[in-house]
């Protein structure tokens, strides 16, 4: 009895079974995986930083 968890594709929101039958998980397809990779490469996604200046912290070391 296999009950794979169902997750939403981060790109198109279609349901995807989280298991070996889904080679592109958490994406539903290679297309969605490549779209996401392209968005990272284009710097569409950004990781927020704290209000402090990170370079200032390095200069104090």
PyMOL Python script that loads the backbone (N, CA, C, O; Angstrom):
from pymol import cmd

cmd.read_pdbstr("""\
ATOM      1  N   UNK A   1       0.844  -1.182   0.000  1.00  0.00           N
ATOM      2  CA  UNK A   1       0.000   0.000   0.000  1.00  0.00           C
ATOM      3  C   UNK A   1       0.889   1.244   0.000  1.00  0.00           C
ATOM      4  O   UNK A   1       1.555   1.538   0.993  1.00  0.00           O
ATOM      5  N   UNK A   2       0.896   1.965  -1.106  1.00  0.00           N
ATOM      6  CA  UNK A   2       1.712   3.161  -1.241  1.00  0.00           C
ATOM      7  C   UNK A   2       0.813   4.394  -1.273  1.00  0.00           C
ATOM      8  O   UNK A   2      -0.042   4.523  -2.150  1.00  0.00           O
ATOM      9  N   UNK A   3       1.004   5.278  -0.335  1.00  0.00           N
ATOM     10  CA  UNK A   3       0.241   6.518  -0.319  1.00  0.00           C
ATOM     11  C   UNK A   3       1.222   7.668  -0.434  1.00  0.00           C
ATOM     12  O   UNK A   3       1.696   8.206   0.567  1.00  0.00           O
ATOM     13  N   UNK A   4       1.520   8.037  -1.683  1.00  0.00           N
ATOM     14  CA  UNK A   4       2.441   9.143  -1.917  1.00  0.00           C
ATOM     15  C   UNK A   4       1.765  10.461  -1.571  1.00  0.00           C
ATOM     16  O   UNK A   4       0.568  10.643  -1.789  1.00  0.00           O
ATOM     17  N   UNK A   5       2.542  11.352  -1.041  1.00  0.00           N
ATOM     18  CA  UNK A   5       2.048  12.677  -0.723  1.00  0.00           C
ATOM     19  C   UNK A   5       1.827  13.437  -2.030  1.00  0.00           C
ATOM     20  O   UNK A   5       2.625  13.316  -2.960  1.00  0.00           O
ATOM     21  N   UNK A   6       0.766  14.205  -2.102  1.00  0.00           N
ATOM     22  CA  UNK A   6       0.473  15.025  -3.274  1.00  0.00           C
ATOM     23  C   UNK A   6       0.859  16.464  -2.939  1.00  0.00           C
ATOM     24  O   UNK A   6       0.423  17.017  -1.929  1.00  0.00           O
ATOM     25  N   UNK A   7       1.681  17.059  -3.800  1.00  0.00           N
ATOM     26  CA  UNK A   7       2.100  18.447  -3.624  1.00  0.00           C
ATOM     27  C   UNK A   7       1.711  19.227  -4.872  1.00  0.00           C
ATOM     28  O   UNK A   7       1.453  18.641  -5.923  1.00  0.00           O
ATOM     29  N   UNK A   8       1.669  20.545  -4.755  1.00  0.00           N
ATOM     30  CA  UNK A   8       1.377  21.401  -5.896  1.00  0.00           C
ATOM     31  C   UNK A   8       2.685  21.786  -6.578  1.00  0.00           C
ATOM     32  O   UNK A   8       3.658  22.148  -5.916  1.00  0.00           O
ATOM     33  N   UNK A   9       2.699  21.707  -7.892  1.00  0.00           N
ATOM     34  CA  UNK A   9       3.875  22.139  -8.659  1.00  0.00           C
ATOM     35  C   UNK A   9       4.117  23.615  -8.346  1.00  0.00           C
ATOM     36  O   UNK A   9       3.187  24.415  -8.445  1.00  0.00           O
ATOM     37  N   UNK A  10       5.335  23.998  -7.972  1.00  0.00           N
ATOM     38  CA  UNK A  10       5.603  25.391  -7.625  1.00  0.00           C
ATOM     39  C   UNK A  10       5.390  26.353  -8.790  1.00  0.00           C
ATOM     40  O   UNK A  10       5.187  27.548  -8.575  1.00  0.00           O
ATOM     41  N   UNK A  11       5.434  25.851 -10.005  1.00  0.00           N
ATOM     42  CA  UNK A  11       5.312  26.718 -11.168  1.00  0.00           C
ATOM     43  C   UNK A  11       3.864  26.861 -11.642  1.00  0.00           C
ATOM     44  O   UNK A  11       3.371  27.980 -11.790  1.00  0.00           O
ATOM     45  N   UNK A  12       3.176  25.735 -11.882  1.00  0.00           N
ATOM     46  CA  UNK A  12       1.833  25.794 -12.468  1.00  0.00           C
ATOM     47  C   UNK A  12       0.733  25.372 -11.508  1.00  0.00           C
ATOM     48  O   UNK A  12      -0.446  25.462 -11.850  1.00  0.00           O
ATOM     49  N   UNK A  13       1.090  24.913 -10.314  1.00  0.00           N
ATOM     50  CA  UNK A  13       0.169  24.527  -9.246  1.00  0.00           C
ATOM     51  C   UNK A  13      -0.609  23.243  -9.515  1.00  0.00           C
ATOM     52  O   UNK A  13      -1.566  22.963  -8.794  1.00  0.00           O
ATOM     53  N   UNK A  14      -0.238  22.450 -10.525  1.00  0.00           N
ATOM     54  CA  UNK A  14      -0.896  21.168 -10.755  1.00  0.00           C
ATOM     55  C   UNK A  14      -0.461  20.182  -9.681  1.00  0.00           C
ATOM     56  O   UNK A  14       0.660  20.274  -9.180  1.00  0.00           O
ATOM     57  N   UNK A  15      -1.336  19.232  -9.317  1.00  0.00           N
ATOM     58  CA  UNK A  15      -0.955  18.245  -8.307  1.00  0.00           C
ATOM     59  C   UNK A  15       0.113  17.287  -8.825  1.00  0.00           C
ATOM     60  O   UNK A  15       0.055  16.831  -9.967  1.00  0.00           O
ATOM     61  N   UNK A  16       1.092  16.990  -7.964  1.00  0.00           N
ATOM     62  CA  UNK A  16       2.192  16.095  -8.310  1.00  0.00           C
ATOM     63  C   UNK A  16       2.356  15.085  -7.178  1.00  0.00           C
ATOM     64  O   UNK A  16       2.417  15.463  -6.007  1.00  0.00           O
ATOM     65  N   UNK A  17       2.428  13.815  -7.524  1.00  0.00           N
ATOM     66  CA  UNK A  17       2.674  12.784  -6.509  1.00  0.00           C
ATOM     67  C   UNK A  17       4.143  12.829  -6.129  1.00  0.00           C
ATOM     68  O   UNK A  17       5.014  12.833  -7.000  1.00  0.00           O
ATOM     69  N   UNK A  18       4.423  12.864  -4.830  1.00  0.00           N
ATOM     70  CA  UNK A  18       5.806  12.909  -4.347  1.00  0.00           C
ATOM     71  C   UNK A  18       6.309  11.481  -4.203  1.00  0.00           C
ATOM     72  O   UNK A  18       6.183  10.870  -3.142  1.00  0.00           O
ATOM     73  N   UNK A  19       6.875  10.961  -5.275  1.00  0.00           N
ATOM     74  CA  UNK A  19       7.359   9.594  -5.263  1.00  0.00           C
ATOM     75  C   UNK A  19       8.235   9.329  -6.477  1.00  0.00           C
ATOM     76  O   UNK A  19       8.434  10.212  -7.312  1.00  0.00           O
ATOM     77  N   UNK A  20       8.751   8.127  -6.570  1.00  0.00           N
ATOM     78  CA  UNK A  20       9.674   7.798  -7.663  1.00  0.00           C
ATOM     79  C   UNK A  20       9.032   7.871  -9.046  1.00  0.00           C
ATOM     80  O   UNK A  20       9.747   7.963 -10.044  1.00  0.00           O
ATOM     81  N   UNK A  21       7.710   7.832  -9.130  1.00  0.00           N
ATOM     82  CA  UNK A  21       7.047   7.920 -10.418  1.00  0.00           C
ATOM     83  C   UNK A  21       7.045   9.353 -10.968  1.00  0.00           C
ATOM     84  O   UNK A  21       6.650   9.570 -12.113  1.00  0.00           O
ATOM     85  N   UNK A  22       7.481  10.327 -10.167  1.00  0.00           N
ATOM     86  CA  UNK A  22       7.536  11.735 -10.570  1.00  0.00           C
ATOM     87  C   UNK A  22       8.996  12.192 -10.578  1.00  0.00           C
ATOM     88  O   UNK A  22       9.474  12.728  -9.578  1.00  0.00           O
ATOM     89  N   UNK A  23       9.710  11.990 -11.686  1.00  0.00           N
ATOM     90  CA  UNK A  23      11.143  12.290 -11.711  1.00  0.00           C
ATOM     91  C   UNK A  23      11.489  13.771 -11.587  1.00  0.00           C
ATOM     92  O   UNK A  23      12.628  14.104 -11.258  1.00  0.00           O
ATOM     93  N   UNK A  24      10.535  14.670 -11.842  1.00  0.00           N
ATOM     94  CA  UNK A  24      10.834  16.106 -11.795  1.00  0.00           C
ATOM     95  C   UNK A  24      10.321  16.762 -10.519  1.00  0.00           C
ATOM     96  O   UNK A  24      10.303  17.988 -10.415  1.00  0.00           O
ATOM     97  N   UNK A  25       9.897  15.938  -9.534  1.00  0.00           N
ATOM     98  CA  UNK A  25       9.316  16.499  -8.319  1.00  0.00           C
ATOM     99  C   UNK A  25      10.256  17.503  -7.673  1.00  0.00           C
ATOM    100  O   UNK A  25      11.462  17.256  -7.643  1.00  0.00           O
ATOM    101  N   UNK A  26       9.784  18.583  -7.173  1.00  0.00           N
ATOM    102  CA  UNK A  26       8.395  18.923  -6.906  1.00  0.00           C
ATOM    103  C   UNK A  26       7.657  19.497  -8.114  1.00  0.00           C
ATOM    104  O   UNK A  26       6.496  19.890  -7.998  1.00  0.00           O
ATOM    105  N   UNK A  27       8.317  19.547  -9.266  1.00  0.00           N
ATOM    106  CA  UNK A  27       7.666  20.064 -10.468  1.00  0.00           C
ATOM    107  C   UNK A  27       6.906  18.947 -11.172  1.00  0.00           C
ATOM    108  O   UNK A  27       7.223  17.769 -11.009  1.00  0.00           O
ATOM    109  N   UNK A  28       5.901  19.328 -11.955  1.00  0.00           N
ATOM    110  CA  UNK A  28       5.091  18.329 -12.652  1.00  0.00           C
ATOM    111  C   UNK A  28       5.758  17.858 -13.931  1.00  0.00           C
ATOM    112  O   UNK A  28       5.453  16.770 -14.419  1.00  0.00           O
ATOM    113  N   UNK A  29       6.667  18.660 -14.483  1.00  0.00           N
ATOM    114  CA  UNK A  29       7.289  18.312 -15.757  1.00  0.00           C
ATOM    115  C   UNK A  29       8.655  18.978 -15.875  1.00  0.00           C
ATOM    116  O   UNK A  29       9.015  19.846 -15.080  1.00  0.00           O
ATOM    117  N   UNK A  30       9.396  18.553 -16.876  1.00  0.00           N
ATOM    118  CA  UNK A  30      10.694  19.171 -17.131  1.00  0.00           C
ATOM    119  C   UNK A  30      10.513  20.631 -17.536  1.00  0.00           C
ATOM    120  O   UNK A  30      11.348  21.475 -17.211  1.00  0.00           O
ATOM    121  N   UNK A  31       9.430  20.928 -18.242  1.00  0.00           N
ATOM    122  CA  UNK A  31       9.155  22.301 -18.667  1.00  0.00           C
ATOM    123  C   UNK A  31       9.048  23.225 -17.458  1.00  0.00           C
ATOM    124  O   UNK A  31       9.681  24.280 -17.431  1.00  0.00           O
ATOM    125  N   UNK A  32       8.259  22.846 -16.463  1.00  0.00           N
ATOM    126  CA  UNK A  32       8.120  23.677 -15.258  1.00  0.00           C
ATOM    127  C   UNK A  32       9.442  23.791 -14.514  1.00  0.00           C
ATOM    128  O   UNK A  32       9.756  24.851 -13.971  1.00  0.00           O
ATOM    129  N   UNK A  33      10.216  22.720 -14.483  1.00  0.00           N
ATOM    130  CA  UNK A  33      11.523  22.752 -13.823  1.00  0.00           C
ATOM    131  C   UNK A  33      12.450  23.740 -14.513  1.00  0.00           C
ATOM    132  O   UNK A  33      13.159  24.494 -13.848  1.00  0.00           O
ATOM    133  N   UNK A  34      12.450  23.743 -15.850  1.00  0.00           N
ATOM    134  CA  UNK A  34      13.323  24.643 -16.596  1.00  0.00           C
ATOM    135  C   UNK A  34      12.864  26.092 -16.511  1.00  0.00           C
ATOM    136  O   UNK A  34      13.695  27.001 -16.499  1.00  0.00           O
ATOM    137  N   UNK A  35      11.566  26.320 -16.453  1.00  0.00           N
ATOM    138  CA  UNK A  35      11.061  27.680 -16.265  1.00  0.00           C
ATOM    139  C   UNK A  35      11.559  28.234 -14.933  1.00  0.00           C
ATOM    140  O   UNK A  35      12.014  29.375 -14.860  1.00  0.00           O
ATOM    141  N   UNK A  36      11.469  27.419 -13.877  1.00  0.00           N
ATOM    142  CA  UNK A  36      11.931  27.845 -12.559  1.00  0.00           C
ATOM    143  C   UNK A  36      13.435  28.112 -12.565  1.00  0.00           C
ATOM    144  O   UNK A  36      13.891  29.107 -12.002  1.00  0.00           O
ATOM    145  N   UNK A  37      14.198  27.236 -13.194  1.00  0.00           N
ATOM    146  CA  UNK A  37      15.645  27.429 -13.281  1.00  0.00           C
ATOM    147  C   UNK A  37      15.975  28.731 -14.008  1.00  0.00           C
ATOM    148  O   UNK A  37      16.878  29.464 -13.604  1.00  0.00           O
ATOM    149  N   UNK A  38      15.238  29.013 -15.083  1.00  0.00           N
ATOM    150  CA  UNK A  38      15.445  30.255 -15.827  1.00  0.00           C
ATOM    151  C   UNK A  38      15.147  31.484 -14.986  1.00  0.00           C
ATOM    152  O   UNK A  38      15.829  32.501 -15.111  1.00  0.00           O
ATOM    153  N   UNK A  39      14.134  31.399 -14.130  1.00  0.00           N
ATOM    154  CA  UNK A  39      13.816  32.530 -13.268  1.00  0.00           C
ATOM    155  C   UNK A  39      14.926  32.781 -12.255  1.00  0.00           C
ATOM    156  O   UNK A  39      15.227  33.931 -11.933  1.00  0.00           O
ATOM    157  N   UNK A  40      15.534  31.710 -11.752  1.00  0.00           N
ATOM    158  CA  UNK A  40      16.683  31.889 -10.855  1.00  0.00           C
ATOM    159  C   UNK A  40      17.854  32.498 -11.629  1.00  0.00           C
ATOM    160  O   UNK A  40      18.529  33.392 -11.119  1.00  0.00           O
ATOM    161  N   UNK A  41      18.101  32.029 -12.845  1.00  0.00           N
ATOM    162  CA  UNK A  41      19.222  32.530 -13.646  1.00  0.00           C
ATOM    163  C   UNK A  41      19.032  34.001 -14.016  1.00  0.00           C
ATOM    164  O   UNK A  41      20.002  34.756 -14.080  1.00  0.00           O
ATOM    165  N   UNK A  42      17.783  34.410 -14.260  1.00  0.00           N
ATOM    166  CA  UNK A  42      17.494  35.813 -14.583  1.00  0.00           C
ATOM    167  C   UNK A  42      17.425  36.699 -13.351  1.00  0.00           C
ATOM    168  O   UNK A  42      17.187  37.902 -13.457  1.00  0.00           O
ATOM    169  N   UNK A  43      17.633  36.105 -12.180  1.00  0.00           N
ATOM    170  CA  UNK A  43      17.553  36.798 -10.898  1.00  0.00           C
ATOM    171  C   UNK A  43      16.169  37.361 -10.639  1.00  0.00           C
ATOM    172  O   UNK A  43      16.028  38.419 -10.025  1.00  0.00           O
ATOM    173  N   UNK A  44      15.132  36.645 -11.113  1.00  0.00           N
ATOM    174  CA  UNK A  44      13.759  37.035 -10.804  1.00  0.00           C
ATOM    175  C   UNK A  44      13.439  36.754  -9.347  1.00  0.00           C
ATOM    176  O   UNK A  44      12.630  37.452  -8.734  1.00  0.00           O
ATOM    177  N   UNK A  45      14.070  35.738  -8.798  1.00  0.00           N
ATOM    178  CA  UNK A  45      13.904  35.405  -7.387  1.00  0.00           C
ATOM    179  C   UNK A  45      15.026  36.075  -6.610  1.00  0.00           C
ATOM    180  O   UNK A  45      16.171  36.109  -7.059  1.00  0.00           O
ATOM    181  N   UNK A  46      14.695  36.596  -5.468  1.00  0.00           N
ATOM    182  CA  UNK A  46      15.698  37.236  -4.617  1.00  0.00           C
ATOM    183  C   UNK A  46      15.556  36.708  -3.203  1.00  0.00           C
ATOM    184  O   UNK A  46      14.443  36.485  -2.727  1.00  0.00           O
ATOM    185  N   UNK A  47      16.653  36.512  -2.546  1.00  0.00           N
ATOM    186  CA  UNK A  47      16.656  36.104  -1.147  1.00  0.00           C
ATOM    187  C   UNK A  47      16.799  37.379  -0.323  1.00  0.00           C
ATOM    188  O   UNK A  47      17.784  38.101  -0.471  1.00  0.00           O
ATOM    189  N   UNK A  48      15.829  37.663   0.543  1.00  0.00           N
ATOM    190  CA  UNK A  48      15.907  38.906   1.319  1.00  0.00           C
ATOM    191  C   UNK A  48      17.063  38.870   2.322  1.00  0.00           C
ATOM    192  O   UNK A  48      17.415  37.816   2.851  1.00  0.00           O
ATOM    193  N   UNK A  49      17.631  40.025   2.564  1.00  0.00           N
ATOM    194  CA  UNK A  49      18.706  40.142   3.553  1.00  0.00           C
ATOM    195  C   UNK A  49      18.207  41.009   4.695  1.00  0.00           C
ATOM    196  O   UNK A  49      17.221  41.734   4.559  1.00  0.00           O
ATOM    197  N   UNK A  50      18.892  40.925   5.806  1.00  0.00           N
ATOM    198  CA  UNK A  50      18.505  41.748   6.953  1.00  0.00           C
ATOM    199  C   UNK A  50      18.832  43.209   6.669  1.00  0.00           C
ATOM    200  O   UNK A  50      19.506  43.524   5.689  1.00  0.00           O
ATOM    201  N   UNK A  51      18.359  44.080   7.518  1.00  0.00           N
ATOM    202  CA  UNK A  51      18.552  45.510   7.331  1.00  0.00           C
ATOM    203  C   UNK A  51      20.005  45.946   7.451  1.00  0.00           C
ATOM    204  O   UNK A  51      20.369  47.015   6.961  1.00  0.00           O
ATOM    205  N   UNK A  52      20.832  45.145   8.088  1.00  0.00           N
ATOM    206  CA  UNK A  52      22.242  45.503   8.243  1.00  0.00           C
ATOM    207  C   UNK A  52      22.993  45.292   6.941  1.00  0.00           C
ATOM    208  O   UNK A  52      22.622  44.447   6.128  1.00  0.00           O
ATOM    209  N   UNK A  53      24.033  46.053   6.754  1.00  0.00           N
ATOM    210  CA  UNK A  53      24.866  45.938   5.564  1.00  0.00           C
ATOM    211  C   UNK A  53      25.858  44.792   5.761  1.00  0.00           C
ATOM    212  O   UNK A  53      26.719  44.891   6.636  1.00  0.00           O
ATOM    213  N   UNK A  54      25.775  43.714   4.987  1.00  0.00           N
ATOM    214  CA  UNK A  54      26.673  42.575   5.173  1.00  0.00           C
ATOM    215  C   UNK A  54      28.152  42.919   4.929  1.00  0.00           C
ATOM    216  O   UNK A  54      29.032  42.327   5.554  1.00  0.00           O
ATOM    217  N   UNK A  55      28.425  43.853   4.043  1.00  0.00           N
ATOM    218  CA  UNK A  55      29.812  44.240   3.778  1.00  0.00           C
ATOM    219  C   UNK A  55      30.400  44.959   4.996  1.00  0.00           C
ATOM    220  O   UNK A  55      31.593  44.835   5.274  1.00  0.00           O
ATOM    221  N   UNK A  56      29.595  45.680   5.692  1.00  0.00           N
ATOM    222  CA  UNK A  56      30.039  46.387   6.891  1.00  0.00           C
ATOM    223  C   UNK A  56      30.477  45.400   7.963  1.00  0.00           C
ATOM    224  O   UNK A  56      31.466  45.619   8.662  1.00  0.00           O
ATOM    225  N   UNK A  57      29.716  44.296   8.081  1.00  0.00           N
ATOM    226  CA  UNK A  57      30.073  43.265   9.051  1.00  0.00           C
ATOM    227  C   UNK A  57      31.408  42.630   8.694  1.00  0.00           C
ATOM    228  O   UNK A  57      32.198  42.323   9.586  1.00  0.00           O
ATOM    229  N   UNK A  58      31.677  42.428   7.407  1.00  0.00           N
ATOM    230  CA  UNK A  58      32.955  41.846   6.992  1.00  0.00           C
ATOM    231  C   UNK A  58      34.123  42.783   7.271  1.00  0.00           C
ATOM    232  O   UNK A  58      35.211  42.331   7.630  1.00  0.00           O
ATOM    233  N   UNK A  59      33.904  44.076   7.109  1.00  0.00           N
ATOM    234  CA  UNK A  59      34.971  45.053   7.342  1.00  0.00           C
ATOM    235  C   UNK A  59      35.374  45.114   8.813  1.00  0.00           C
ATOM    236  O   UNK A  59      36.508  45.470   9.134  1.00  0.00           O
ATOM    237  N   UNK A  60      34.447  44.767   9.705  1.00  0.00           N
ATOM    238  CA  UNK A  60      34.718  44.812  11.132  1.00  0.00           C
ATOM    239  C   UNK A  60      35.537  43.607  11.603  1.00  0.00           C
ATOM    240  O   UNK A  60      36.059  43.621  12.718  1.00  0.00           O
ATOM    241  N   UNK A  61      35.658  42.569  10.774  1.00  0.00           N
ATOM    242  CA  UNK A  61      36.405  41.386  11.180  1.00  0.00           C
ATOM    243  C   UNK A  61      37.870  41.598  11.163  1.00  0.00           C
ATOM    244  O   UNK A  61      38.631  40.684  11.482  1.00  0.00           O
TER     245      UNK A  61
END
""", "prot")
cmd.dss("prot")
cmd.show_as("cartoon", "prot")
cmd.util.cbc("prot")
cmd.orient("prot")
